[in-house]
């Protein structure tokens, strides 16, 4: 299998037969590259997208967003509705489904197993505009910390 994958890296791509896929913020997309089709996958968590995003989205053939909320906000902000497609993020339903036993986990400040305290997770990732190798929070830390405190 490894050799087959290595051989694929040596094959030349024909841009006229390829789909160029961009992911992340539209400001990070290189619009100088072309293929048979150009697709952008993006999202934004407010009621409108930043200035300049609609023009960059409209320069591509399709825009993939994760939900109806983003379809509405992107089109309301000027992205051509014919280009916007909802492509939901997948979930492994064998691992995440009702009725499964919770995973055993170690308490952070104790040697006990199976803590009864709530655990809150947040997504972090490399932002396309962040310096190479640096990590950024996708939500402000103050919001991440305040939400469970305000909620519970």
C-alpha positions in Angstrom: 0.0 0.0 0.0 2.8 2.4 0.9 4.5 1.9 -2.4 1.3 2.5 -4.3 0.8 5.8 -2.4 4.4 6.8 -3.1 3.9 6.2 -6.9 0.9 8.5 -6.8 3.1 11.3 -5.6 5.2 11.0 -8.7 2.2 11.3 -11.1 1.7 14.6 -12.8 -1.8 16.1 -12.4 -3.6 17.5 -15.4 -5.2 20.8 -14.1 -7.8 20.6 -16.8 -9.1 17.3 -15.3 -8.6 18.3 -11.6 -10.7 19.9 -8.9 -8.9 22.5 -7.0 -10.0 22.4 -3.3 -9.4 25.2 -0.9 -10.2 24.9 2.8 -10.1 27.6 5.5 -10.8 31.3 5.3 -11.3 32.8 1.8 -8.5 35.3 2.4 -6.1 32.4 2.5 -7.2 30.9 -0.9 -4.8 31.3 -3.9 -7.2 32.4 -6.7 -4.4 32.3 -9.2 -4.7 28.5 -9.6 -7.3 27.0 -11.9 -8.6 23.5 -12.5 -11.7 22.0 -14.1 -13.5 23.2 -11.1 -12.6 25.3 -8.0 -14.2 24.5 -4.6 -13.8 26.3 -1.3 -14.8 24.9 2.1 -15.3 27.5 4.8 -17.5 28.6 7.6 -18.1 31.6 9.8 -20.0 31.7 13.1 -21.8 35.0 13.0 -24.7 36.6 11.1 -22.5 38.0 8.3 -19.2 37.2 6.7 -16.2 39.6 6.8 -15.7 42.2 4.1 -14.1 40.8 0.9 -15.1 37.2 1.5 -18.1 37.3 -0.8 -16.0 38.4 -3.8 -13.5 35.6 -3.1 -16.2 33.0 -2.7 -17.9 34.1 -5.9 -14.6 33.7 -7.8 -14.9 29.9 -7.2 -17.3 27.4 -8.8 -18.7 26.0 -5.5 -18.6 27.0 -1.8 -19.1 24.2 0.7 -20.4 25.2 4.1 -21.2 22.9 7.1 -24.8 23.9 7.8 -27.9 25.8 6.8 -27.0 28.7 9.1 -23.8 29.3 7.0 -25.7 28.9 3.7 -28.1 31.7 4.9 -25.4 34.0 6.2 -23.1 33.6 3.2 -25.9 34.2 0.6 -27.2 37.1 2.7 -23.7 38.6 2.6 -23.5 38.4 -1.2 -22.3 35.0 -2.1 -24.1 33.6 -5.2 -26.7 31.2 -3.8 -26.3 28.8 -6.8 -22.7 28.2 -5.7 -23.3 27.5 -2.0 -23.7 23.8 -1.0 -24.2 22.4 2.5 -21.8 19.6 3.1 -22.2 18.5 6.7 -19.2 17.4 8.8 -19.3 13.6 9.3 -19.6 11.8 12.6 -18.5 8.2 13.3 -21.9 6.8 14.5 -20.3 3.5 15.6 -18.2 5.5 18.2 -20.6 8.3 19.1 -24.1 7.0 19.6 -26.6 6.7 22.5 -26.3 3.7 24.8 -22.5 3.4 24.8 -20.6 3.3 28.1 -18.5 6.4 28.7 -14.8 6.2 28.1 -12.8 5.8 31.3 -10.7 8.9 31.9 -8.3 10.0 34.7 -9.3 13.0 36.8 -7.0 15.9 36.2 -6.2 16.6 39.8 -6.7 13.2 41.3 -5.5 9.6 40.7 -9.1 8.4 40.7 -10.7 6.9 37.6 -14.1 7.8 36.1 -14.5 11.3 37.4 -18.1 12.4 37.8 -17.2 16.1 36.9 -18.2 17.5 33.6 -15.6 17.8 30.8 -15.7 20.5 28.2 -13.9 20.2 25.0 -13.0 22.9 22.5 -11.5 22.8 19.0 -8.1 24.2 18.4 -6.3 24.1 15.1 -3.9 25.7 12.8 -5.4 28.8 11.3 -4.5 29.4 7.6 -3.3 32.9 8.5 -1.3 31.9 11.6 2.5 31.8 11.4 3.8 28.4 10.2 3.7 25.9 13.0 1.7 28.0 15.5 -1.6 27.0 17.0 -4.5 29.3 17.6 -7.8 28.9 19.4 -10.8 29.0 17.0 -12.8 30.7 19.7 -11.5 33.3 22.2 -10.3 31.7 25.4 -12.4 34.0 27.5 -15.5 32.7 25.8 -14.4 29.1 26.2 -13.8 29.5 29.9 -16.8 31.7 30.6 -19.5 29.6 28.9 -19.5 26.6 31.3 -19.2 28.9 34.3 -22.1 31.0 33.1 -24.2 27.9 32.1 -23.7 25.7 35.1 
